[in-house]
Amino acid sequence: MKKRFTEEQIIRFLREAEAGMPIAELCRKHAFSEASYYLWRSKFGGMSVSDARRLKELETENTRLKKLLAETMLENEIAKEALRKKW
């Protein structure tokens, strides 16, 4: 899924709002909804760009590890099933 804005852009938008730009004007200027703003603020509020990059890296690693765990659990179930059939 391609995201329209990068984490860096989102943090820049949040900084503009913190600097005093009205939320409605910020949303109009950059063409996103107020709902998106509040969602981003809850996720990225108070973060620096490097924090956001690190968060993205951790989310990617977490996804990879979850997939690896699921594959390992499936392999274990297949092995258990094969052992049950042998006896």
mmCIF file as gemmi writes it, N, C-alpha and C atoms, coordinates in Angstrom:
data_model
loop_
_atom_site.group_PDB
_atom_site.id
_atom_site.type_symbol
_atom_site.label_atom_id
_atom_site.label_alt_id
_atom_site.label_comp_id
_atom_site.label_asym_id
_atom_site.label_entity_id
_atom_site.label_seq_id
_atom_site.pdbx_PDB_ins_code
_atom_site.Cartn_x
_atom_site.Cartn_y
_atom_site.Cartn_z
_atom_site.occupancy
_atom_site.B_iso_or_equiv
_atom_site.pdbx_formal_charge
_atom_site.auth_seq_id
_atom_site.auth_asym_id
_atom_site.pdbx_PDB_model_num
ATOM 1 N N . MET Axp A 1 ? 0.842 -1.183 0 1 0 ? 1 A 1
ATOM 2 C CA . MET Axp A 1 ? 0 0 0 1 0 ? 1 A 1
ATOM 3 C C . MET Axp A 1 ? 0.891 1.253 0 1 0 ? 1 A 1
ATOM 4 N N . LYS Axp A 2 ? 0.721 2.088 -0.987 1 0 ? 2 A 1
ATOM 5 C CA . LYS Axp A 2 ? 1.502 3.322 -1.099 1 0 ? 2 A 1
ATOM 6 C C . LYS Axp A 2 ? 0.833 4.411 -0.273 1 0 ? 2 A 1
ATOM 7 N N . LYS Axp A 3 ? 1.61 5.004 0.61 1 0 ? 3 A 1
ATOM 8 C CA . LYS Axp A 3 ? 1.088 6.111 1.408 1 0 ? 3 A 1
ATOM 9 C C . LYS Axp A 3 ? 1.332 7.415 0.666 1 0 ? 3 A 1
ATOM 10 N N . ARG Axp A 4 ? 0.419 8.328 0.849 1 0 ? 4 A 1
ATOM 11 C CA . ARG Axp A 4 ? 0.497 9.595 0.134 1 0 ? 4 A 1
ATOM 12 C C . ARG Axp A 4 ? 1.574 10.519 0.691 1 0 ? 4 A 1
ATOM 13 N N . PHE Axp A 5 ? 1.765 10.461 2.009 1 0 ? 5 A 1
ATOM 14 C CA . PHE Axp A 5 ? 2.755 11.329 2.654 1 0 ? 5 A 1
ATOM 15 C C . PHE Axp A 5 ? 3.765 10.476 3.418 1 0 ? 5 A 1
ATOM 16 N N . THR Axp A 6 ? 5.015 10.916 3.414 1 0 ? 6 A 1
ATOM 17 C CA . THR Axp A 6 ? 6.048 10.224 4.184 1 0 ? 6 A 1
ATOM 18 C C . THR Axp A 6 ? 5.945 10.646 5.646 1 0 ? 6 A 1
ATOM 19 N N . GLU Axp A 7 ? 6.619 9.895 6.496 1 0 ? 7 A 1
ATOM 20 C CA . GLU Axp A 7 ? 6.638 10.252 7.918 1 0 ? 7 A 1
ATOM 21 C C . GLU Axp A 7 ? 7.258 11.636 8.108 1 0 ? 7 A 1
ATOM 22 N N . GLU Axp A 8 ? 8.277 11.942 7.319 1 0 ? 8 A 1
ATOM 23 C CA . GLU Axp A 8 ? 8.936 13.244 7.422 1 0 ? 8 A 1
ATOM 24 C C . GLU Axp A 8 ? 7.967 14.377 7.094 1 0 ? 8 A 1
ATOM 25 N N . GLN Axp A 9 ? 7.166 14.182 6.037 1 0 ? 9 A 1
ATOM 26 C CA . GLN Axp A 9 ? 6.188 15.207 5.666 1 0 ? 9 A 1
ATOM 27 C C . GLN Axp A 9 ? 5.143 15.374 6.768 1 0 ? 9 A 1
ATOM 28 N N . ILE Axp A 10 ? 4.68 14.265 7.308 1 0 ? 10 A 1
ATOM 29 C CA . ILE Axp A 10 ? 3.655 14.309 8.357 1 0 ? 10 A 1
ATOM 30 C C . ILE Axp A 10 ? 4.178 15.066 9.569 1 0 ? 10 A 1
ATOM 31 N N . ILE Axp A 11 ? 5.406 14.789 9.954 1 0 ? 11 A 1
ATOM 32 C CA . ILE Axp A 11 ? 5.979 15.489 11.111 1 0 ? 11 A 1
ATOM 33 C C . ILE Axp A 11 ? 6.112 16.983 10.825 1 0 ? 11 A 1
ATOM 34 N N . ARG Axp A 12 ? 6.451 17.327 9.584 1 0 ? 12 A 1
ATOM 35 C CA . ARG Axp A 12 ? 6.497 18.741 9.207 1 0 ? 12 A 1
ATOM 36 C C . ARG Axp A 12 ? 5.121 19.392 9.342 1 0 ? 12 A 1
ATOM 37 N N . PHE Axp A 13 ? 4.079 18.688 8.905 1 0 ? 13 A 1
ATOM 38 C CA . PHE Axp A 13 ? 2.712 19.215 9.037 1 0 ? 13 A 1
ATOM 39 C C . PHE Axp A 13 ? 2.375 19.44 10.51 1 0 ? 13 A 1
ATOM 40 N N . LEU Axp A 14 ? 2.713 18.457 11.352 1 0 ? 14 A 1
ATOM 41 C CA . LEU Axp A 14 ? 2.42 18.583 12.781 1 0 ? 14 A 1
ATOM 42 C C . LEU Axp A 14 ? 3.162 19.77 13.392 1 0 ? 14 A 1
ATOM 43 N N . ARG Axp A 15 ? 4.385 19.992 12.94 1 0 ? 15 A 1
ATOM 44 C CA . ARG Axp A 15 ? 5.165 21.135 13.443 1 0 ? 15 A 1
ATOM 45 C C . ARG Axp A 15 ? 4.506 22.46 13.038 1 0 ? 15 A 1
ATOM 46 N N . GLU Axp A 16 ? 3.965 22.51 11.82 1 0 ? 16 A 1
ATOM 47 C CA . GLU Axp A 16 ? 3.271 23.723 11.382 1 0 ? 16 A 1
ATOM 48 C C . GLU Axp A 16 ? 2.09 24.02 12.301 1 0 ? 16 A 1
ATOM 49 N N . ALA Axp A 17 ? 1.351 22.981 12.657 1 0 ? 17 A 1
ATOM 50 C CA . ALA Axp A 17 ? 0.203 23.165 13.552 1 0 ? 17 A 1
ATOM 51 C C . ALA Axp A 17 ? 0.672 23.623 14.93 1 0 ? 17 A 1
ATOM 52 N N . GLU Axp A 18 ? 1.774 23.028 15.412 1 0 ? 18 A 1
ATOM 53 C CA . GLU Axp A 18 ? 2.323 23.424 16.712 1 0 ? 18 A 1
ATOM 54 C C . GLU Axp A 18 ? 2.782 24.882 16.695 1 0 ? 18 A 1
ATOM 55 N N . ALA Axp A 19 ? 3.215 25.356 15.527 1 0 ? 19 A 1
ATOM 56 C CA . ALA Axp A 19 ? 3.69 26.733 15.396 1 0 ? 19 A 1
ATOM 57 C C . ALA Axp A 19 ? 2.539 27.736 15.351 1 0 ? 19 A 1
ATOM 58 N N . GLY Axp A 20 ? 1.304 27.229 15.298 1 0 ? 20 A 1
ATOM 59 C CA . GLY Axp A 20 ? 0.161 28.128 15.373 1 0 ? 20 A 1
ATOM 60 C C . GLY Axp A 20 ? -0.741 28.159 14.159 1 0 ? 20 A 1
ATOM 61 N N . MET Axp A 21 ? -0.432 27.421 13.113 1 0 ? 21 A 1
ATOM 62 C CA . MET Axp A 21 ? -1.317 27.417 11.949 1 0 ? 21 A 1
ATOM 63 C C . MET Axp A 21 ? -2.618 26.697 12.308 1 0 ? 21 A 1
ATOM 64 N N . PRO Axp A 22 ? -3.752 27.296 12.003 1 0 ? 22 A 1
ATOM 65 C CA . PRO Axp A 22 ? -5.038 26.632 12.286 1 0 ? 22 A 1
ATOM 66 C C . PRO Axp A 22 ? -5.129 25.29 11.549 1 0 ? 22 A 1
ATOM 67 N N . ILE Axp A 23 ? -5.7 24.292 12.223 1 0 ? 23 A 1
ATOM 68 C CA . ILE Axp A 23 ? -5.773 22.937 11.674 1 0 ? 23 A 1
ATOM 69 C C . ILE Axp A 23 ? -6.517 22.924 10.337 1 0 ? 23 A 1
ATOM 70 N N . ALA Axp A 24 ? -7.637 23.609 10.258 1 0 ? 24 A 1
ATOM 71 C CA . ALA Axp A 24 ? -8.42 23.615 9.014 1 0 ? 24 A 1
ATOM 72 C C . ALA Axp A 24 ? -7.598 24.178 7.853 1 0 ? 24 A 1
ATOM 73 N N . GLU Axp A 25 ? -6.865 25.249 8.111 1 0 ? 25 A 1
ATOM 74 C CA . GLU Axp A 25 ? -6.029 25.855 7.07 1 0 ? 25 A 1
ATOM 75 C C . GLU Axp A 25 ? -4.902 24.919 6.653 1 0 ? 25 A 1
ATOM 76 N N . LEU Axp A 26 ? -4.263 24.27 7.627 1 0 ? 26 A 1
ATOM 77 C CA . LEU Axp A 26 ? -3.194 23.312 7.354 1 0 ? 26 A 1
ATOM 78 C C . LEU Axp A 26 ? -3.71 22.17 6.475 1 0 ? 26 A 1
ATOM 79 N N . CYS Axp A 27 ? -4.879 21.658 6.813 1 0 ? 27 A 1
ATOM 80 C CA . CYS Axp A 27 ? -5.476 20.558 6.047 1 0 ? 27 A 1
ATOM 81 C C . CYS Axp A 27 ? -5.779 20.984 4.609 1 0 ? 27 A 1
ATOM 82 N N . ARG Axp A 28 ? -6.334 22.168 4.451 1 0 ? 28 A 1
ATOM 83 C CA . ARG Axp A 28 ? -6.632 22.684 3.112 1 0 ? 28 A 1
ATOM 84 C C . ARG Axp A 28 ? -5.347 22.888 2.308 1 0 ? 28 A 1
ATOM 85 N N . LYS Axp A 29 ? -4.351 23.483 2.944 1 0 ? 29 A 1
ATOM 86 C CA . LYS Axp A 29 ? -3.091 23.802 2.278 1 0 ? 29 A 1
ATOM 87 C C . LYS Axp A 29 ? -2.401 22.545 1.723 1 0 ? 29 A 1
ATOM 88 N N . HIS Axp A 30 ? -2.437 21.449 2.489 1 0 ? 30 A 1
ATOM 89 C CA . HIS Axp A 30 ? -1.717 20.236 2.087 1 0 ? 30 A 1
ATOM 90 C C . HIS Axp A 30 ? -2.648 19.127 1.599 1 0 ? 30 A 1
ATOM 91 N N . ALA Axp A 31 ? -3.934 19.405 1.518 1 0 ? 31 A 1
ATOM 92 C CA . ALA Axp A 31 ? -4.942 18.485 0.963 1 0 ? 31 A 1
ATOM 93 C C . ALA Axp A 31 ? -5.037 17.146 1.702 1 0 ? 31 A 1
ATOM 94 N N . PHE Axp A 32 ? -5.287 17.237 3.01 1 0 ? 32 A 1
ATOM 95 C CA . PHE Axp A 32 ? -5.618 16.04 3.782 1 0 ? 32 A 1
ATOM 96 C C . PHE Axp A 32 ? -6.724 16.4 4.764 1 0 ? 32 A 1
ATOM 97 N N . SER Axp A 33 ? -7.375 15.392 5.323 1 0 ? 33 A 1
ATOM 98 C CA . SER Axp A 33 ? -8.524 15.641 6.187 1 0 ? 33 A 1
ATOM 99 C C . SER Axp A 33 ? -8.092 15.927 7.627 1 0 ? 33 A 1
ATOM 100 N N . GLU Axp A 34 ? -8.996 16.538 8.365 1 0 ? 34 A 1
ATOM 101 C CA . GLU Axp A 34 ? -8.723 16.775 9.781 1 0 ? 34 A 1
ATOM 102 C C . GLU Axp A 34 ? -8.598 15.45 10.516 1 0 ? 34 A 1
ATOM 103 N N . ALA Axp A 35 ? -9.373 14.447 10.083 1 0 ? 35 A 1
ATOM 104 C CA . ALA Axp A 35 ? -9.279 13.122 10.709 1 0 ? 35 A 1
ATOM 105 C C . ALA Axp A 35 ? -7.858 12.57 10.556 1 0 ? 35 A 1
ATOM 106 N N . SER Axp A 36 ? -7.278 12.753 9.383 1 0 ? 36 A 1
ATOM 107 C CA . SER Axp A 36 ? -5.893 12.306 9.165 1 0 ? 36 A 1
ATOM 108 C C . SER Axp A 36 ? -4.943 13.052 10.093 1 0 ? 36 A 1
ATOM 109 N N . TYR Axp A 37 ? -5.156 14.348 10.229 1 0 ? 37 A 1
ATOM 110 C CA . TYR Axp A 37 ? -4.301 15.146 11.113 1 0 ? 37 A 1
ATOM 111 C C . TYR Axp A 37 ? -4.32 14.591 12.527 1 0 ? 37 A 1
ATOM 112 N N . TYR Axp A 38 ? -5.514 14.345 13.058 1 0 ? 38 A 1
ATOM 113 C CA . TYR Axp A 38 ? -5.619 13.876 14.436 1 0 ? 38 A 1
ATOM 114 C C . TYR Axp A 38 ? -5.064 12.455 14.597 1 0 ? 38 A 1
ATOM 115 N N . LEU Axp A 39 ? -5.226 11.629 13.571 1 0 ? 39 A 1
ATOM 116 C CA . LEU Axp A 39 ? -4.644 10.288 13.585 1 0 ? 39 A 1
ATOM 117 C C . LEU Axp A 39 ? -3.118 10.387 13.62 1 0 ? 39 A 1
ATOM 118 N N . TRP Axp A 40 ? -2.57 11.227 12.76 1 0 ? 40 A 1
ATOM 119 C CA . TRP Axp A 40 ? -1.12 11.414 12.718 1 0 ? 40 A 1
ATOM 120 C C . TRP Axp A 40 ? -0.607 12.005 14.025 1 0 ? 40 A 1
ATOM 121 N N . ARG Axp A 41 ? -1.346 12.947 14.575 1 0 ? 41 A 1
ATOM 122 C CA . ARG Axp A 41 ? -0.905 13.572 15.822 1 0 ? 41 A 1
ATOM 123 C C . ARG Axp A 41 ? -0.833 12.542 16.937 1 0 ? 41 A 1
ATOM 124 N N . SER Axp A 42 ? -1.808 11.602 16.96 1 0 ? 42 A 1
ATOM 125 C CA . SER Axp A 42 ? -1.77 10.574 18.008 1 0 ? 42 A 1
ATOM 126 C C . SER Axp A 42 ? -0.607 9.608 17.8 1 0 ? 42 A 1
ATOM 127 N N . LYS Axp A 43 ? -0.221 9.387 16.55 1 0 ? 43 A 1
ATOM 128 C CA . LYS Axp A 43 ? 0.865 8.453 16.265 1 0 ? 43 A 1
ATOM 129 C C . LYS Axp A 43 ? 2.236 9.12 16.312 1 0 ? 43 A 1
ATOM 130 N N . PHE Axp A 44 ? 2.369 10.304 15.729 1 0 ? 44 A 1
ATOM 131 C CA . PHE Axp A 44 ? 3.671 10.941 15.569 1 0 ? 44 A 1
ATOM 132 C C . PHE Axp A 44 ? 3.878 12.184 16.432 1 0 ? 44 A 1
ATOM 133 N N . GLY Axp A 45 ? 2.896 12.579 17.214 1 0 ? 45 A 1
ATOM 134 C CA . GLY Axp A 45 ? 3.008 13.79 18.013 1 0 ? 45 A 1
ATOM 135 C C . GLY Axp A 45 ? 4.227 13.755 18.923 1 0 ? 45 A 1
ATOM 136 N N . GLY Axp A 46 ? 5.031 14.798 18.88 1 0 ? 46 A 1
ATOM 137 C CA . GLY Axp A 46 ? 6.218 14.894 19.721 1 0 ? 46 A 1
ATOM 138 C C . GLY Axp A 46 ? 7.434 14.153 19.187 1 0 ? 46 A 1
ATOM 139 N N . MET Axp A 47 ? 7.306 13.5 18.039 1 0 ? 47 A 1
ATOM 140 C CA . MET Axp A 47 ? 8.445 12.76 17.47 1 0 ? 47 A 1
ATOM 141 C C . MET Axp A 47 ? 9.289 13.647 16.578 1 0 ? 47 A 1
ATOM 142 N N . SER Axp A 48 ? 10.552 13.304 16.505 1 0 ? 48 A 1
ATOM 143 C CA . SER Axp A 48 ? 11.422 13.929 15.521 1 0 ? 48 A 1
ATOM 144 C C . SER Axp A 48 ? 11.426 13.038 14.281 1 0 ? 48 A 1
ATOM 145 N N . VAL Axp A 49 ? 12.018 13.514 13.218 1 0 ? 49 A 1
ATOM 146 C CA . VAL Axp A 49 ? 12.089 12.734 11.977 1 0 ? 49 A 1
ATOM 147 C C . VAL Axp A 49 ? 12.864 11.44 12.221 1 0 ? 49 A 1
ATOM 148 N N . SER Axp A 50 ? 13.947 11.51 12.988 1 0 ? 50 A 1
ATOM 149 C CA . SER Axp A 50 ? 14.731 10.296 13.257 1 0 ? 50 A 1
ATOM 150 C C . SER Axp A 50 ? 13.926 9.294 14.086 1 0 ? 50 A 1
ATOM 151 N N . ASP Axp A 51 ? 13.102 9.793 15.014 1 0 ? 51 A 1
ATOM 152 C CA . ASP Axp A 51 ? 12.223 8.898 15.788 1 0 ? 51 A 1
ATOM 153 C C . ASP Axp A 51 ? 11.245 8.187 14.86 1 0 ? 51 A 1
ATOM 154 N N . ALA Axp A 52 ? 10.685 8.921 13.918 1 0 ? 52 A 1
ATOM 155 C CA . ALA Axp A 52 ? 9.722 8.345 12.978 1 0 ? 52 A 1
ATOM 156 C C . ALA Axp A 52 ? 10.387 7.297 12.093 1 0 ? 52 A 1
ATOM 157 N N . ARG Axp A 53 ? 11.598 7.571 11.661 1 0 ? 53 A 1
ATOM 158 C CA . ARG Axp A 53 ? 12.334 6.583 10.839 1 0 ? 53 A 1
ATOM 159 C C . ARG Axp A 53 ? 12.572 5.311 11.645 1 0 ? 53 A 1
ATOM 160 N N . ARG Axp A 54 ? 12.979 5.484 12.893 1 0 ? 54 A 1
ATOM 161 C CA . ARG Axp A 54 ? 13.236 4.329 13.767 1 0 ? 54 A 1
ATOM 162 C C . ARG Axp A 54 ? 11.948 3.553 13.999 1 0 ? 54 A 1
ATOM 163 N N . LEU Axp A 55 ? 10.834 4.25 14.198 1 0 ? 55 A 1
ATOM 164 C CA . LEU Axp A 55 ? 9.541 3.587 14.368 1 0 ? 55 A 1
ATOM 165 C C . LEU Axp A 55 ? 9.21 2.757 13.139 1 0 ? 55 A 1
ATOM 166 N N . LYS Axp A 56 ? 9.431 3.314 11.962 1 0 ? 56 A 1
ATOM 167 C CA . LYS Axp A 56 ? 9.159 2.601 10.709 1 0 ? 56 A 1
ATOM 168 C C . LYS Axp A 56 ? 10.027 1.351 10.615 1 0 ? 56 A 1
ATOM 169 N N . GLU Axp A 57 ? 11.316 1.481 10.967 1 0 ? 57 A 1
ATOM 170 C CA . GLU Axp A 57 ? 12.215 0.321 10.94 1 0 ? 57 A 1
ATOM 171 C C . GLU Axp A 57 ? 11.731 -0.764 11.893 1 0 ? 57 A 1
ATOM 172 N N . LEU Axp A 58 ? 11.315 -0.355 13.087 1 0 ? 58 A 1
ATOM 173 C CA . LEU Axp A 58 ? 10.839 -1.326 14.075 1 0 ? 58 A 1
ATOM 174 C C . LEU Axp A 58 ? 9.55 -2.002 13.625 1 0 ? 58 A 1
ATOM 175 N N . GLU Axp A 59 ? 8.664 -1.238 13.004 1 0 ? 59 A 1
ATOM 176 C CA . GLU Axp A 59 ? 7.416 -1.83 12.494 1 0 ? 59 A 1
ATOM 177 C C . GLU Axp A 59 ? 7.712 -2.848 11.398 1 0 ? 59 A 1
ATOM 178 N N . THR Axp A 60 ? 8.663 -2.531 10.523 1 0 ? 60 A 1
ATOM 179 C CA . THR Axp A 60 ? 9.052 -3.452 9.452 1 0 ? 60 A 1
ATOM 180 C C . THR Axp A 60 ? 9.656 -4.724 10.032 1 0 ? 60 A 1
ATOM 181 N N . GLU Axp A 61 ? 10.55 -4.569 11.005 1 0 ? 61 A 1
ATOM 182 C CA . GLU Axp A 61 ? 11.173 -5.724 11.651 1 0 ? 61 A 1
ATOM 183 C C . GLU Axp A 61 ? 10.127 -6.568 12.385 1 0 ? 61 A 1
ATOM 184 N N . ASN Axp A 62 ? 9.195 -5.911 13.043 1 0 ? 62 A 1
ATOM 185 C CA . ASN Axp A 62 ? 8.13 -6.614 13.756 1 0 ? 62 A 1
ATOM 186 C C . ASN Axp A 62 ? 7.29 -7.443 12.793 1 0 ? 62 A 1
ATOM 187 N N . THR Axp A 63 ? 6.962 -6.885 11.649 1 0 ? 63 A 1
ATOM 188 C CA . THR Axp A 63 ? 6.192 -7.61 10.629 1 0 ? 63 A 1
ATOM 189 C C . THR Axp A 63 ? 6.965 -8.829 10.147 1 0 ? 63 A 1
ATOM 190 N N . ARG Axp A 64 ? 8.262 -8.654 9.902 1 0 ? 64 A 1
ATOM 191 C CA . ARG Axp A 64 ? 9.104 -9.768 9.445 1 0 ? 64 A 1
ATOM 192 C C . ARG Axp A 64 ? 9.154 -10.881 10.494 1 0 ? 64 A 1
ATOM 193 N N . LEU Axp A 65 ? 9.307 -10.501 11.763 1 0 ? 65 A 1
ATOM 194 C CA . LEU Axp A 65 ? 9.375 -11.494 12.833 1 0 ? 65 A 1
ATOM 195 C C . LEU Axp A 65 ? 8.042 -12.225 13.025 1 0 ? 65 A 1
ATOM 196 N N . LYS Axp A 66 ? 6.938 -11.501 12.898 1 0 ? 66 A 1
ATOM 197 C CA . LYS Axp A 66 ? 5.624 -12.147 13.012 1 0 ? 66 A 1
ATOM 198 C C . LYS Axp A 66 ? 5.432 -13.177 11.907 1 0 ? 66 A 1
ATOM 199 N N . LYS Axp A 67 ? 5.864 -12.845 10.692 1 0 ? 67 A 1
ATOM 200 C CA . LYS Axp A 67 ? 5.752 -13.774 9.575 1 0 ? 67 A 1
ATOM 201 C C . LYS Axp A 67 ? 6.612 -15.005 9.82 1 0 ? 67 A 1
ATOM 202 N N . LEU Axp A 68 ? 7.833 -14.786 10.3 1 0 ? 68 A 1
ATOM 203 C CA . LEU Axp A 68 ? 8.744 -15.885 10.609 1 0 ? 68 A 1
ATOM 204 C C . LEU Axp A 68 ? 8.149 -16.794 11.688 1 0 ? 68 A 1
ATOM 205 N N . LEU Axp A 69 ? 7.572 -16.201 12.725 1 0 ? 69 A 1
ATOM 206 C CA . LEU Axp A 69 ? 6.934 -16.977 13.79 1 0 ? 69 A 1
ATOM 207 C C . LEU Axp A 69 ? 5.778 -17.805 13.245 1 0 ? 69 A 1
ATOM 208 N N . ALA Axp A 70 ? 4.936 -17.202 12.414 1 0 ? 70 A 1
ATOM 209 C CA . ALA Axp A 70 ? 3.797 -17.922 11.84 1 0 ? 70 A 1
ATOM 210 C C . ALA Axp A 70 ? 4.269 -19.098 10.988 1 0 ? 70 A 1
ATOM 211 N N . GLU Axp A 71 ? 5.316 -18.885 10.189 1 0 ? 71 A 1
ATOM 212 C CA . GLU Axp A 71 ? 5.847 -19.963 9.356 1 0 ? 71 A 1
ATOM 213 C C . GLU Axp A 71 ? 6.404 -21.092 10.211 1 0 ? 71 A 1
ATOM 214 N N . THR Axp A 72 ? 7.117 -20.742 11.284 1 0 ? 72 A 1
ATOM 215 C CA . THR Axp A 72 ? 7.692 -21.75 12.176 1 0 ? 72 A 1
ATOM 216 C C . THR Axp A 72 ? 6.6 -22.541 12.877 1 0 ? 72 A 1
ATOM 217 N N . MET Axp A 73 ? 5.552 -21.855 13.325 1 0 ? 73 A 1
ATOM 218 C CA . MET Axp A 73 ? 4.435 -22.542 13.988 1 0 ? 73 A 1
ATOM 219 C C . MET Axp A 73 ? 3.746 -23.5 13.026 1 0 ? 73 A 1
ATOM 220 N N . LEU Axp A 74 ? 3.598 -23.1 11.776 1 0 ? 74 A 1
ATOM 221 C CA . LEU Axp A 74 ? 2.987 -23.961 10.765 1 0 ? 74 A 1
ATOM 222 C C . LEU Axp A 74 ? 3.855 -25.193 10.524 1 0 ? 74 A 1
ATOM 223 N N . GLU Axp A 75 ? 5.169 -24.989 10.405 1 0 ? 75 A 1
ATOM 224 C CA . GLU Axp A 75 ? 6.083 -26.116 10.224 1 0 ? 75 A 1
ATOM 225 C C . GLU Axp A 75 ? 6.006 -27.084 11.405 1 0 ? 75 A 1
ATOM 226 N N . ASN Axp A 76 ? 5.909 -26.549 12.618 1 0 ? 76 A 1
ATOM 227 C CA . ASN Axp A 76 ? 5.788 -27.394 13.808 1 0 ? 76 A 1
ATOM 228 C C . ASN Axp A 76 ? 4.508 -28.212 13.774 1 0 ? 76 A 1
ATOM 229 N N . GLU Axp A 77 ? 3.414 -27.591 13.372 1 0 ? 77 A 1
ATOM 230 C CA . GLU Axp A 77 ? 2.137 -28.32 13.281 1 0 ? 77 A 1
ATOM 231 C C . GLU Axp A 77 ? 2.214 -29.432 12.242 1 0 ? 77 A 1
ATOM 232 N N . ILE Axp A 78 ? 2.854 -29.151 11.113 1 0 ? 78 A 1
ATOM 233 C CA . ILE Axp A 78 ? 3.003 -30.162 10.061 1 0 ? 78 A 1
ATOM 234 C C . ILE Axp A 78 ? 3.845 -31.33 10.583 1 0 ? 78 A 1
ATOM 235 N N . ALA Axp A 79 ? 4.927 -31.018 11.309 1 0 ? 79 A 1
ATOM 236 C CA . ALA Axp A 79 ? 5.789 -32.072 11.862 1 0 ? 79 A 1
ATOM 237 C C . ALA Axp A 79 ? 5.021 -32.906 12.887 1 0 ? 79 A 1
ATOM 238 N N . LYS Axp A 80 ? 4.247 -32.267 13.746 1 0 ? 80 A 1
ATOM 239 C CA . LYS Axp A 80 ? 3.445 -32.998 14.748 1 0 ? 80 A 1
ATOM 240 C C . LYS Axp A 80 ? 2.446 -33.915 14.06 1 0 ? 80 A 1
ATOM 241 N N . GLU Axp A 81 ? 1.81 -33.413 13.037 1 0 ? 81 A 1
ATOM 242 C CA . GLU Axp A 81 ? 0.821 -34.204 12.3 1 0 ? 81 A 1
ATOM 243 C C . GLU Axp A 81 ? 1.492 -35.413 11.641 1 0 ? 81 A 1
ATOM 244 N N . ALA Axp A 82 ? 2.669 -35.217 11.073 1 0 ? 82 A 1
ATOM 245 C CA . ALA Axp A 82 ? 3.397 -36.315 10.437 1 0 ? 82 A 1
ATOM 246 C C . ALA Axp A 82 ? 3.796 -37.368 11.47 1 0 ? 82 A 1
ATOM 247 N N . LEU Axp A 83 ? 4.216 -36.933 12.651 1 0 ? 83 A 1
ATOM 248 C CA . LEU Axp A 83 ? 4.599 -37.875 13.705 1 0 ? 83 A 1
ATOM 249 C C . LEU Axp A 83 ? 3.385 -38.666 14.217 1 0 ? 83 A 1
ATOM 250 N N . ARG Axp A 84 ? 2.244 -38.017 14.296 1 0 ? 84 A 1
ATOM 251 C CA . ARG Axp A 84 ? 1.02 -38.713 14.75 1 0 ? 84 A 1
ATOM 252 C C . ARG Axp A 84 ? 0.634 -39.819 13.777 1 0 ? 84 A 1
ATOM 253 N N . LYS Axp A 85 ? 0.825 -39.587 12.501 1 0 ? 85 A 1
ATOM 254 C CA . LYS Axp A 85 ? 0.437 -40.558 11.483 1 0 ? 85 A 1
ATOM 255 C C . LYS Axp A 85 ? 1.375 -41.748 11.438 1 0 ? 85 A 1
ATOM 256 N N . LYS Axp A 86 ? 2.643 -41.563 11.832 1 0 ? 86 A 1
ATOM 257 C CA . LYS Axp A 86 ? 3.608 -42.657 11.784 1 0 ? 86 A 1
ATOM 258 C C . LYS Axp A 86 ? 3.293 -43.725 12.819 1 0 ? 86 A 1
ATOM 259 N N . TRP Axp A 87 ? 2.75 -43.358 13.943 1 0 ? 87 A 1
ATOM 260 C CA . TRP Axp A 87 ? 2.52 -44.325 15.015 1 0 ? 87 A 1
ATOM 261 C C . TRP Axp A 87 ? 1.216 -44.943 14.816 1 0 ? 87 A 1
